[in-house]
């Protein structure tokens, strides 16, 4: 083949298909998608409450709901703003929060202590657990007449009711948390020569902490429920006093402010418990952010 023929064949031969070069995909759409997905997950739980409030406002503005039965959301917001500006709202919130936290400290601390004792020592379980389980079946509200006879209508009665209500969830979850710790881990700790205190600190308490925090979370919710009832026992301050006083004057908007305050404080307490779980159990695979 002559050079001239070779050149002619190259000139008439089809051009090779072009090769697609790898092109980096834009990062922004993926990042934007993750951001929107995270934002949607944060906003989605608020969809139902916001929707109900919108329907509530529409029903009130159209006259479908009587303002004496259920004031419009805007009227409730105005009442809350008036109470906030005057400082009256914060006074009642501080009193109620103080009662709730004091009752939680007393009842929760005692429940944690007895839960650790009965969960760790069989003798204490034999002596105490059966009696505690019997008392647990008595509703806290059924004790109100007896509590008034014992403590009267002062702060002691309210603290007693809150303490009793939060005691049992923390006690039960602490007891079961201690008992559900893997015995193999305890035996391994003993093999490595850990003392009893080191076993508690490094194995038993971390193993039971998840259950203990569940009890705390449940107690935080129950605490506000019992506080509502406790503050109706001749209270002179607090959210319960605010709502009961508003009821006497048919101020339904202020009554709703008090109810929403209880709901808000309960939600904040639940978020606080979740934060404790994420912080103290950050080593646990079930609480790690993927």
Secondary structure in CASP SS format (residue, H / E / C, confidence):
PFRMAT SS
TARGET T0000
AUTHOR 0000-0000-0000
METHOD secondary structure of the structure
MODEL  1
X C 1.00
X C 1.00
X H 1.00
X H 1.00
X H 1.00
X H 1.00
X H 1.00
X H 1.00
X H 1.00
X H 1.00
X H 1.00
X H 1.00
X C 1.00
X C 1.00
X C 1.00
X C 1.00
X C 1.00
X C 1.00
X C 1.00
X C 1.00
X C 1.00
X C 1.00
X C 1.00
X C 1.00
X C 1.00
X C 1.00
X H 1.00
X H 1.00
X H 1.00
X H 1.00
X H 1.00
X H 1.00
X H 1.00
X H 1.00
X H 1.00
X H 1.00
X H 1.00
X H 1.00
X H 1.00
X H 1.00
X H 1.00
X H 1.00
X H 1.00
X H 1.00
X H 1.00
X H 1.00
X H 1.00
X H 1.00
X H 1.00
X H 1.00
X H 1.00
X H 1.00
X H 1.00
X H 1.00
X H 1.00
X H 1.00
X H 1.00
X H 1.00
X H 1.00
X H 1.00
X H 1.00
X C 1.00
X C 1.00
X C 1.00
X C 1.00
X C 1.00
X C 1.00
X C 1.00
X C 1.00
X C 1.00
X C 1.00
X C 1.00
X H 1.00
X H 1.00
X H 1.00
X H 1.00
X H 1.00
X H 1.00
X H 1.00
X H 1.00
X H 1.00
X H 1.00
X H 1.00
X H 1.00
X H 1.00
X H 1.00
X C 1.00
X H 1.00
X H 1.00
X H 1.00
X H 1.00
X H 1.00
X H 1.00
X H 1.00
X H 1.00
X H 1.00
X H 1.00
X H 1.00
X H 1.00
X H 1.00
X H 1.00
X H 1.00
X H 1.00
X H 1.00
X H 1.00
X H 1.00
X H 1.00
X H 1.00
X H 1.00
X H 1.00
X H 1.00
X H 1.00
X H 1.00
X H 1.00
X H 1.00
X H 1.00
X H 1.00
X H 1.00
X H 1.00
X H 1.00
X C 1.00
X H 1.00
X H 1.00
X H 1.00
X H 1.00
X H 1.00
X H 1.00
X H 1.00
X H 1.00
X H 1.00
X H 1.00
X H 1.00
X H 1.00
X H 1.00
X H 1.00
X H 1.00
X C 1.00
X C 1.00
X C 1.00
X H 1.00
X H 1.00
X H 1.00
X H 1.00
X H 1.00
X H 1.00
X H 1.00
X H 1.00
X H 1.00
X H 1.00
X H 1.00
X H 1.00
X C 1.00
X C 1.00
X C 1.00
X H 1.00
X H 1.00
X H 1.00
X H 1.00
X H 1.00
X H 1.00
X H 1.00
X H 1.00
X H 1.00
X H 1.00
X H 1.00
X H 1.00
X H 1.00
X H 1.00
X H 1.00
X H 1.00
X H 1.00
X H 1.00
X H 1.00
X H 1.00
X H 1.00
X H 1.00
X H 1.00
X H 1.00
X H 1.00
X C 1.00
X C 1.00
X C 1.00
X H 1.00
X H 1.00
X H 1.00
X H 1.00
X H 1.00
X H 1.00
X H 1.00
X H 1.00
X H 1.00
X C 1.00
X C 1.00
X C 1.00
X C 1.00
X H 1.00
X H 1.00
X H 1.00
X H 1.00
X H 1.00
X H 1.00
X H 1.00
X H 1.00
X H 1.00
X H 1.00
X H 1.00
X H 1.00
X H 1.00
X H 1.00
X H 1.00
X H 1.00
X H 1.00
X H 1.00
X H 1.00
X H 1.00
X H 1.00
X H 1.00
X H 1.00
X H 1.00
X H 1.00
X H 1.00
X H 1.00
X H 1.00
X H 1.00
X H 1.00
X H 1.00
X H 1.00
X H 1.00
X H 1.00
X H 1.00
X C 1.00
X C 1.00
X C 1.00
X C 1.00
X C 1.00
X C 1.00
X C 1.00
X C 1.00
X H 1.00
X H 1.00
X H 1.00
X H 1.00
X H 1.00
X H 1.00
X H 1.00
X H 1.00
X H 1.00
X H 1.00
X C 1.00
X C 1.00
X C 1.00
X H 1.00
X H 1.00
X H 1.00
X H 1.00
X H 1.00
X H 1.00
X H 1.00
X H 1.00
X H 1.00
X H 1.00
X H 1.00
X H 1.00
X H 1.00
X H 1.00
X H 1.00
X H 1.00
X H 1.00
X H 1.00
X H 1.00
X H 1.00
X H 1.00
X H 1.00
X H 1.00
X H 1.00
X H 1.00
X H 1.00
X H 1.00
X H 1.00
X H 1.00
X C 1.00
X C 1.00
X C 1.00
X C 1.00
X H 1.00
X H 1.00
X H 1.00
X C 1.00
X C 1.00
X C 1.00
END
